[in-house]
Amino acid sequence: MSELLVTFLVFICFLTVVKSDCGIPAAPDGIEYKPDSLETIFKEGTKLTGSCNNETYKLVTIEKFQSYTFSESKRHIEIVCTDGSWKGSFARCAVPLAYLDESESKASKKSFIEKTTYYKGVVNTTEFLDGNLKDVIKTENFANTWASRPHCVERAEGLYLQGYSWVFEFKHKSTVSYVSLRLASSQNIDDEVISVEEPFVNVFINDIRECTMHSAVKVEPKRANIDFMCEVVDPDNYDSNDDIIGSVLISFSELKRSKGLSVTSVCFWDFPKSCGIPEIPADNRGYATPRCLPDGMWDSFLNQPLKYCSLPTNDTYIHGNTFSLEDGGIVQYVNAKYFNQTLFAVPYTIEIHSCDDRVVGTRMCNENGDWDGDEYICSG
C-alpha cells in the first residue's frame, strides 16, 4: 500500500473517530446549570452557567482564588464545551450549618453559635484541643445573629482583633468544612490584610482537617472578604464520628500598617456529603466510576478507563501524544486521553507508526482494550 493511500486512510479514520462534543458536566450536590436541558450530548462551544439551587447556599469555586460572574446579584460560574471536555470555573455549594433539632423550642432557634471567647495571643492548637486555654480577655454568652443567618456571628468584636484568638462554641456539634469572614476598616485596606504568603487570619478545626485560604479579595477600598477551605487530610482513613466538633479557633496576627480593622461577620459552613453527578463524557463507554470523598467531591472527574490498550514502555515523549521508540520509530496516538497526567489509549485510539519519516502502518484499540493488529517494528 502506498504511503499516500495509508495517509489518506488515516485521515479518513481521524475524521470518523475524533469528536469534539461534550457529555454531561460534573454537577456537585446543589449545583444547577442554565439553560435547563435534558441533553446528554453538547456541541462544541456550548456555554452553561452554574449556580446554587438554594438561595441560602454559598457558591464556592473548586479551585482556589477563582472569580465568579454576577447576574441579578447572584453568583454564577461559566463552563464551555471545548475539544470534547468542559473548561472553566467549576464550583460546589456550601450549606449553612444545620442548627436545629426537632425537639428545640422556637426561642432557641436564633443562633447556631452558643458563645464567643477572646484570648490574648495566638492560641496553641494543642491547648485548644485539650481545652486548656488561658489568658481569657472576654466571653460573650450570646451571638449577634440575624434570623436569616443563624450560622453567622454579625458585627463581631473589633477591639480584640490583631494579636488575639477567638473561639466560637456551637450549640450542637457538627462538621465544619468552610469558614468565611467579612472585614471592614476605617481606612483603605492594605494588601497585607489579604496576603496569602503571610496570612493575617488562621483557622483551626481539628487534626482531621487542614484549613487554608481559599479566597481573599478587597470588594471595596474599605471592605475585604477572606474565606477558608478546611479539607480532610487523609480521606482513606476518614471517620465522620471523629470529625464532629463543638468549637472553632480563629487567630489573628499583628499587622504592620493596618489600623481600624473590624470583623463584620464570621460564618460557618459545611458541604453536602453526597457527590452529585460526576462528569460523563460523550464517549463514556467503559470508564471507571470515580470515588466519592468525604466532603461531597469526586476524587477525579474520571479515575481511569476500565478498558485501554497498552502503550510503549521504553519511550520518550516528544510532545502531546507522540512517542519516540528505541528502534527509531515514531508513534502517534490519535484520540488517546490523559487521566491524572497519565496517557491512556482508550477504545478507538488510532496508533500511527512511522519509520524514517514514513508512515508504515496504523492500528486501532478496540472496545475490549486490544489492538486490532500487531505492533509495527522499524527494521535496522
C-alpha positions as semicolon CSV with decimal commas, in nm:
position;residue;x (nm);y (nm);z (nm)
1;M;0,000;0,000;0,000
2;S;0,145;0,339;-0,095
3;E;0,235;0,597;0,166
4;L;-0,018;0,838;0,017
5;L;-0,301;0,583;0,045
6;V;-0,208;0,498;0,404
7;T;-0,203;0,865;0,497
8;F;-0,542;0,914;0,328
9;L;-0,697;0,621;0,518
10;V;-0,557;0,752;0,847
11;F;-0,709;1,091;0,768
12;I;-1,048;0,929;0,700
13;C;-1,028;0,735;1,030
14;F;-0,939;1,056;1,209
15;L;-1,242;1,234;1,068
16;T;-1,465;0,940;1,163
17;V;-1,345;0,895;1,520
18;V;-1,245;1,238;1,652
19;K;-1,533;1,405;1,835
20;S;-1,545;1,748;1,997
21;D;-1,886;1,703;2,161
22;C;-1,910;1,707;2,540
23;G;-2,112;1,483;2,767
24;I;-2,284;1,574;3,094
25;P;-2,080;1,821;3,307
26;A;-1,994;1,748;3,669
27;A;-2,272;1,876;3,896
28;P;-2,191;1,855;4,270
29;D;-2,491;1,832;4,501
30;G;-2,669;2,169;4,500
31;I;-2,537;2,293;4,163
32;E;-2,774;2,357;3,874
33;Y;-2,689;2,463;3,520
34;K;-2,867;2,704;3,286
35;P;-3,008;2,682;3,029
36;D;-3,201;2,379;3,151
37;S;-3,160;2,084;2,920
38;L;-3,228;1,712;2,911
39;E;-2,949;1,663;2,658
40;T;-2,664;1,424;2,728
41;I;-2,450;1,545;2,436
42;F;-2,347;1,910;2,397
43;K;-2,194;2,069;2,088
44;E;-1,852;2,232;2,078
45;G;-1,875;2,590;2,209
46;T;-2,185;2,532;2,424
47;K;-2,183;2,759;2,731
48;L;-2,353;2,676;3,060
49;T;-2,381;2,885;3,376
50;G;-2,390;2,714;3,715
51;S;-2,530;2,838;4,045
52;C;-2,665;2,701;4,372
53;N;-3,026;2,585;4,366
54;N;-3,092;2,725;4,715
55;E;-3,053;3,094;4,796
56;T;-2,912;3,017;5,142
57;Y;-2,623;2,815;4,995
58;K;-2,286;2,969;4,917
59;L;-2,126;2,915;4,574
60;V;-1,762;2,806;4,621
61;T;-1,523;2,757;4,331
62;I;-1,339;2,425;4,339
63;E;-1,004;2,584;4,252
64;K;-0,858;2,848;4,484
65;F;-0,880;3,219;4,403
66;Q;-1,110;3,182;4,103
67;S;-1,364;3,453;4,029
68;Y;-1,740;3,447;3,976
69;T;-1,974;3,623;3,741
70;F;-2,278;3,808;3,870
71;S;-2,629;3,825;3,729
72;E;-2,923;3,973;3,919
73;S;-2,697;3,986;4,230
74;K;-2,649;3,608;4,218
75;R;-2,315;3,433;4,187
76;H;-2,257;3,218;3,881
77;I;-1,977;3,025;3,720
78;E;-1,942;2,957;3,349
79;I;-1,819;2,645;3,170
80;V;-1,766;2,594;2,797
81;C;-1,751;2,275;2,588
82;T;-1,401;2,281;2,439
83;D;-1,233;1,997;2,248
84;G;-1,463;1,734;2,394
85;S;-1,444;1,836;2,761
86;W;-1,582;2,109;2,984
87;K;-1,350;2,400;3,065
88;G;-1,398;2,693;3,302
89;S;-1,461;2,758;3,670
90;F;-1,625;2,461;3,838
91;A;-1,796;2,512;4,172
92;R;-1,992;2,348;4,451
93;C;-2,232;2,473;4,717
94;A;-2,154;2,524;5,085
95;V;-2,452;2,473;5,315
96;P;-2,519;2,670;5,637
97;L;-2,461;2,459;5,946
98;A;-2,778;2,274;6,043
99;Y;-2,868;2,435;6,372
100;L;-3,195;2,277;6,483
101;D;-3,323;1,964;6,648
102;E;-3,691;1,891;6,603
103;S;-3,726;1,898;6,982
104;E;-3,595;2,254;7,019
105;S;-3,825;2,537;7,105
106;K;-3,875;2,828;6,870
107;A;-3,699;3,062;7,113
108;S;-3,373;2,866;7,083
109;K;-3,363;2,884;6,705
110;K;-3,196;3,224;6,683
111;S;-2,834;3,118;6,652
112;F;-2,617;2,813;6,598
113;I;-2,334;2,978;6,797
114;E;-2,353;2,942;7,176
115;K;-2,077;3,184;7,278
116;T;-1,754;3,353;7,171
117;T;-1,441;3,374;7,387
118;Y;-1,148;3,609;7,317
119;Y;-0,790;3,522;7,414
120;K;-0,471;3,727;7,418
121;G;-0,210;3,600;7,171
122;V;-0,218;3,312;6,924
123;V;-0,367;3,008;7,095
124;N;-0,170;2,684;7,066
125;T;-0,377;2,425;6,878
126;T;-0,282;2,153;7,128
127;E;-0,412;2,367;7,413
128;F;-0,728;2,430;7,213
129;L;-0,789;2,057;7,158
130;D;-0,717;1,983;7,524
131;G;-0,945;2,263;7,640
132;N;-0,656;2,409;7,841
133;L;-0,689;2,774;7,739
134;K;-0,550;3,070;7,932
135;D;-0,540;3,449;7,910
136;V;-0,915;3,492;7,863
137;I;-0,994;3,854;7,783
138;K;-1,368;3,840;7,735
139;T;-1,655;3,596;7,690
140;E;-1,983;3,669;7,517
141;N;-2,254;3,419;7,612
142;F;-2,469;3,524;7,321
143;A;-2,424;3,564;6,949
144;N;-2,534;3,865;6,750
145;T;-2,704;3,694;6,455
146;W;-2,976;3,758;6,202
147;A;-3,272;3,523;6,174
148;S;-3,181;3,452;5,812
149;R;-2,816;3,373;5,901
150;P;-2,809;3,170;6,225
151;H;-2,477;3,013;6,120
152;C;-2,305;3,355;6,136
153;V;-2,188;3,599;6,402
154;E;-2,262;3,953;6,286
155;R;-2,071;4,267;6,388
156;A;-1,807;4,065;6,568
157;E;-1,552;4,224;6,801
158;G;-1,309;4,482;6,659
159;L;-1,121;4,575;6,974
160;Y;-0,968;4,231;7,037
161;L;-0,852;4,155;6,685
162;Q;-0,484;4,188;6,592
163;G;-0,276;3,958;6,810
164;Y;-0,581;3,782;6,957
165;S;-0,756;3,447;6,915
166;W;-1,128;3,377;6,909
167;V;-1,302;3,052;6,999
168;F;-1,659;3,002;6,877
169;E;-1,860;2,738;7,063
170;F;-2,165;2,580;6,897
171;K;-2,496;2,477;7,046
172;H;-2,467;2,144;6,865
173;K;-2,167;1,954;6,740
174;S;-2,126;1,948;6,365
175;T;-1,874;1,909;6,086
176;V;-1,731;2,236;5,952
177;S;-1,557;2,248;5,616
178;Y;-1,575;2,615;5,515
179;V;-1,538;2,942;5,708
180;S;-1,599;3,290;5,567
181;L;-1,503;3,623;5,723
182;R;-1,604;3,975;5,624
183;L;-1,382;4,262;5,735
184;A;-1,420;4,639;5,733
185;S;-1,181;4,924;5,809
186;S;-1,196;5,293;5,890
187;Q;-0,925;5,343;5,626
188;N;-0,840;5,178;5,296
189;I;-0,749;4,813;5,349
190;D;-0,384;4,733;5,287
191;D;-0,276;4,430;5,082
192;E;-0,123;4,275;5,396
193;V;-0,476;4,202;5,519
194;I;-0,541;3,962;5,229
195;S;-0,185;3,831;5,193
196;V;-0,160;3,463;5,100
197;E;0,211;3,431;5,184
198;E;0,169;3,574;5,537
199;P;-0,197;3,519;5,629
200;F;-0,350;3,767;5,870
201;V;-0,616;3,511;5,966
202;N;-0,570;3,143;6,053
203;V;-0,849;2,890;6,115
204;F;-0,820;2,562;6,304
205;I;-1,094;2,296;6,313
206;N;-0,929;1,973;6,431
207;D;-0,643;1,740;6,342
208;I;-0,852;1,570;6,073
209;R;-0,882;1,883;5,859
210;E;-0,637;2,143;5,736
211;C;-0,775;2,493;5,678
212;T;-0,614;2,701;5,404
213;M;-0,707;3,033;5,250
214;H;-0,940;2,969;4,957
215;S;-1,034;3,324;4,863
216;A;-0,914;3,670;4,969
217;V;-1,034;3,983;4,794
218;K;-1,094;4,352;4,856
219;V;-1,454;4,403;4,748
220;E;-1,430;4,776;4,818
221;P;-1,142;5,001;4,932
222;K;-1,253;4,959;5,296
223;R;-1,402;4,609;5,284
224;A;-1,248;4,264;5,233
225;N;-1,365;3,902;5,227
226;I;-1,146;3,612;5,339
227;D;-1,263;3,250;5,307
228;F;-1,105;2,927;5,430
229;M;-1,147;2,576;5,295
230;C;-1,098;2,307;5,561
231;E;-1,022;1,982;5,379
232;V;-0,986;1,628;5,512
233;V;-0,614;1,545;5,532
234;D;-0,646;1,166;5,491
235;P;-0,967;1,070;5,305
236;D;-0,872;0,700;5,301
237;N;-0,888;0,680;5,683
238;Y;-1,167;0,928;5,742
239;D;-1,409;0,863;6,029
240;S;-1,703;1,103;6,035
241;N;-1,755;1,045;6,408
242;D;-1,409;1,187;6,483
243;D;-1,476;1,490;6,263
244;I;-1,772;1,626;6,459
245;I;-1,669;1,934;6,657
246;G;-1,821;2,175;6,905
247;S;-1,591;2,474;6,856
248;V;-1,365;2,653;6,606
249;L;-1,045;2,851;6,667
250;I;-0,965;3,165;6,466
251;S;-0,640;3,356;6,526
252;F;-0,535;3,700;6,402
253;S;-0,173;3,807;6,363
254;E;-0,030;4,155;6,418
255;L;-0,024;4,375;6,109
256;K;0,239;4,639;6,034
257;R;0,036;4,901;5,851
258;S;-0,334;4,833;5,905
259;K;-0,535;5,006;6,175
260;G;-0,905;5,036;6,242
261;L;-0,993;4,684;6,127
262;S;-1,302;4,501;6,246
263;V;-1,478;4,177;6,157
264;T;-1,833;4,240;6,038
265;S;-1,928;3,871;6,020
266;V;-1,797;3,516;6,063
267;C;-1,996;3,234;5,903
268;F;-1,960;2,857;5,930
269;W;-2,050;2,616;5,650
270;D;-2,042;2,251;5,558
271;F;-2,062;2,069;5,224
272;P;-2,318;1,804;5,127
273;K;-2,191;1,451;5,186
274;S;-2,335;1,319;4,860
275;C;-2,129;1,387;4,548
276;G;-2,396;1,461;4,292
277;I;-2,321;1,378;3,927
278;P;-1,966;1,320;3,801
279;E;-1,863;1,440;3,457
280;I;-1,982;1,187;3,199
281;P;-1,800;1,225;2,864
282;A;-1,979;1,184;2,534
283;D;-1,772;0,869;2,471
284;N;-1,836;0,735;2,822
285;R;-1,841;0,362;2,749
286;G;-1,603;0,163;2,964
287;Y;-1,488;0,427;3,209
288;A;-1,433;0,365;3,579
289;T;-1,656;0,544;3,829
290;P;-1,465;0,794;4,045
291;R;-1,474;0,768;4,423
292;C;-1,691;0,999;4,638
293;L;-1,479;1,179;4,900
294;P;-1,598;1,286;5,249
295;D;-1,699;1,643;5,155
296;G;-1,909;1,553;4,853
297;M;-1,633;1,574;4,591
298;W;-1,535;1,311;4,335
299;D;-1,167;1,219;4,363
300;S;-1,139;1,300;3,990
301;F;-1,377;1,369;3,705
302;L;-1,280;1,025;3,574
303;N;-1,049;0,796;3,764
304;Q;-0,917;0,600;3,467
305;P;-1,069;0,397;3,182
306;L;-1,167;0,038;3,254
307;K;-1,063;-0,068;2,903
308;Y;-0,748;0,055;2,733
309;C;-0,465;-0,073;2,514
310;S;-0,100;-0,097;2,613
311;L;0,145;0,179;2,522
312;P;0,522;0,151;2,469
313;T;0,714;0,125;2,797
314;N;1,059;0,229;2,675
315;D;0,973;0,562;2,524
316;T;1,048;0,932;2,522
317;Y;0,766;1,185;2,494
318;I;0,825;1,423;2,207
319;H;0,516;1,624;2,274
320;G;0,147;1,561;2,328
321;N;0,056;1,207;2,231
322;T;0,370;1,133;2,026
323;F;0,642;0,885;2,130
324;S;0,996;0,815;2,013
325;L;1,078;0,442;2,030
326;E;1,412;0,271;2,088
327;D;1,412;0,123;1,734
328;G;1,398;0,473;1,586
329;G;1,027;0,466;1,514
330;I;0,780;0,743;1,587
331;V;0,432;0,656;1,716
332;Q;0,140;0,896;1,742
333;Y;-0,181;0,815;1,932
334;V;-0,488;0,992;1,797
335;N;-0,786;1,011;2,040
336;A;-0,578;0,892;2,340
337;K;-0,676;1,066;2,665
338;Y;-0,495;1,180;2,979
339;F;-0,623;1,078;3,321
340;N;-0,439;1,215;3,625
341;Q;-0,149;1,311;3,395
342;T;-0,115;0,957;3,257
343;L;-0,185;0,885;2,889
344;F;-0,428;0,600;2,809
345;A;-0,505;0,450;2,469
346;V;-0,881;0,434;2,525
347;P;-1,105;0,239;2,286
348;Y;-1,096;0,385;1,932
349;T;-0,748;0,529;1,979
350;I;-0,560;0,515;1,647
351;E;-0,189;0,430;1,655
352;I;0,010;0,578;1,361
353;H;0,356;0,420;1,326
354;S;0,630;0,591;1,124
355;C;0,983;0,483;1,030
356;D;1,234;0,723;0,870
357;D;0,961;0,989;0,845
358;R;0,733;0,749;0,652
359;V;0,400;0,613;0,776
360;V;0,434;0,233;0,773
361;G;0,104;0,134;0,930
362;T;-0,186;0,203;1,163
363;R;-0,397;0,005;1,406
364;M;-0,688;0,079;1,636
365;C;-0,765;-0,001;2,000
366;N;-1,095;-0,191;2,010
367;E;-1,372;-0,185;2,272
368;N;-1,213;-0,476;2,462
369;G;-0,884;-0,294;2,513
370;D;-0,692;-0,490;2,248
371;W;-0,506;-0,360;1,944
372;D;-0,663;-0,483;1,620
373;G;-0,324;-0,569;1,470
374;D;0,038;-0,645;1,552
375;E;0,286;-0,381;1,660
376;Y;0,500;-0,240;1,380
377;I;0,878;-0,250;1,416
378;C;1,124;-0,038;1,223
379;S;1,390;-0,262;1,064
380;G;1,751;-0,162;1,125
